[in-house]
Amino acid sequence: MKALFTYDYGEKKMQSIKNLGYEIIFRKERDLVYDEELEDVEALICYSPFSTLDIGKMKNLKWIQLSSIGIDQVPLEKVKDQGILLTNNKGGYSIPMGEFIVMKILELFKNSKTFYHQQQQKQWKMDTSLIELYNKRVSFIGTGSIAVEGAKRLQGFGVEITGVNTRGRDVEYFHKCYPIKDLYEVLKHSDVVVLTIPYTDETHHLIDDGALAAMNPKAYLINVSRGSVVEEPALIEHLKQESIQGAALDVVEEEPLREDSPLWDFANVIITPHNSWVSEMRNQRRFDTIYENAEKFSRGETLKNLVNLDKGY
């Protein structure tokens, strides 16, 4: 079997894949295009080579393993037409992202951005506007592995943790979950809204002007999912009108964020460069999933993290 890798995990790890019976081709993703050497490739382990690599020409391709959780970069129609199995890195980044969520909640509640600015200016000025996280309601829109790790880490803070998913199914570490049809009611009664929902056609601009208007005006918004889950111009307007308390945005609609975006200038907005998934364990966890699936694929077994192409996650 031939496997095309677009990231080199090091000699030892790559050899372990070869020991499973794979012939490995390594190509960097940038400007990767189809050629005859890729004709017999059955497995593609990558992030996003699809803007230049036409997988429609890879007639023997049977499985794509993504290094990402999101799949919005993938040409799903071609994947469906060719009967390709698609797996993602679900769970691979959930622990650092869970930690990141807790950090941003506390930074917003404790107004850390102002203190950092004062430190740069060598100003000693007390802020008496800080609030407690204790006894507040934190709501996760999307209750997958990232939300679960965030909710798990909030257990010691004395908060009420609610979640929104398709049908309102119960999820561990959540006090109560609601169906997506009750989204506005959840937004109305939440002190923190954390977006961890997958990006699909159905969730595009899920948090639009109406949803933002439904939010508790004292609530904070945290987005670690995808920028296009939020209607960005509407968010900017609500921040200008001070109809929400503030936001922490690790993702935006157009990345990198344009230099002229108003989002840079709000005192109550924290911008980070799609960084919530990063930790020293990221490559190890990613490779563990790749190895497990490579082993399963070689044996004809059901793969881990198999994406439902109709649902988009």
Secondary structure, 3 states (H helix, E strand, C coil): CEEEECCCCCHHHHHHHHCCCCEEEECCCCCCCCCHHHCCEEEEEECCCCCCCCHHHCCCCCEEEECCCCCCCCCHHHHHHCCCEEECCCCCCHHHHHHHHHHHHHHHHCCHHHHHHHHHCCCCCCCCCCCCCCCCEEEEECCCHHHHHHHHHCHHHCCEEEEEECECCCCCCCCEEEEHHHHHHHHHCCCEEEECCCCCCCCCCCECHHHHHHCCCCCEEEECCCHHHECHHHHHHHHHCCCCCEEEECCCCCCCCCCCCHHHHCCCEEECCCCCCCCCCHHHHHHHHHHHHHHHHHHCCCCCCECCCCCCC
